[in-house]
Amino acid sequence: MNIMNKDKKIDVQFKTHIKEKNIILPKQVSYEWNHDPKHLCFSLSRYKFVSKMFENMSSVLEVGAGDGFKSDIVSQSVKNLTLLDYTEINRDYYKGTKEYIVHNFVKKKLNRKFDGIYALDVLEHIKKKDEKKFIKNILYSLKKNGILVFGCPSIESQKYASKLSKKGHVNCKNKIDLKRIMLTYFNCVLMFSMNDEVVHTGYDKMSHYIFAICTNKKIL
């Protein structure tokens, strides 16, 4: 291929891209991009990790989906993704074709069953007194052989967190505590660490973010 032909191919690709309609970012994503674009990259990476864990799964529920902007990463990998949040306000941005449910797991169960359920950056906002009810109500919607994924900042990371984050983070945990809690409800819990956009199994106390992948649900 000569340089001229190569340039023509690049031009065609560029022309295709510039025809794409621009999107308006939701307020939370706009805030991340304007104030700390690196954090937005880290957050998107958490969704990519979940998308790999749930690849080709038939029915998946996201708890605490917010505006649904990042959820599209998971939607690409699963057959059916349902979004859920506790308030109507959070879905103002979301105009997609995926189902969006307004429901509060702290207050009640949801009469639906899913192969996979995940909640990213949610558990740390649930008060400790509400934690058991929150988890049990979610488990009611998980099929017997389903998989649950929780992702949240570690307790060790909080000394580096902003004042705004600390106000909302009322229930952060370390890896040992999160695994112990989840083993109450599951026979198998796999723990992973995350620093920036890298998932690993390194030294626990240096983990900024933690994942619990839970399966083989117990009958309680």
C-alpha positions, 0 to 999 in steps of 0.5 A: 500500500502506498502512502497516498492510498493509506492517507485516503483510508485514514480520511474515510475513517475520519469522515465517518467519525465526524459524522457521529452525533455529539453527546451531552455528558450527564452532570456527574460525569461532567464534574469528573471530567472537569475536576479530575479526568483521571478519576473518570478513567478509573471509574470506567475501568471498574465497569470494564472489569464487571463487563468481563466477569459477566460476559455473555450473561443473559440477565444482569442488574446494576444496583445504583446505576445513577445516570447510566452513562458508564453502564453502556460498557457492561451492556456491550458484554451482556444480553440484557442489562437492567438499571436500577437506582433509588430515586427518579432524579438519577435517571434524568440523563438516561435516554437509552433503550435498557430498562430502568427501575426506580427501587430502594433495596434498603426498604424492600425486595424486588420481585425479579430474578437475575443471573448477575447483579453488581453494585459499584461505589454503592455499599460504602454509602449504605449505613451499617445499620441498613447493610444486612437488609440491603444485601438480603433484599438484593440476594432475593433477586439473584438466581440460585447459581447467580453471581454478585459483584460488589466494588467499593473504596477500601477503608485504607484509601479514605485518608486520601479521599476528598472531604466531599467523598468522606461525607458520603462514604459511611461504610468503607471496609477492608478486604478481610471484612468485606469477604467475611461479610459476604461469606455469610451469604455465599459459599464462594467469595473471590477478592480482588484489589484495584489501584487506578485502572489496574486490577490485581491481587497485591498487598491488601493494605495498599489497595485503593479499591476492592472487588468481591465476586460472590457465587454459590448463594447460601440458603438463609 
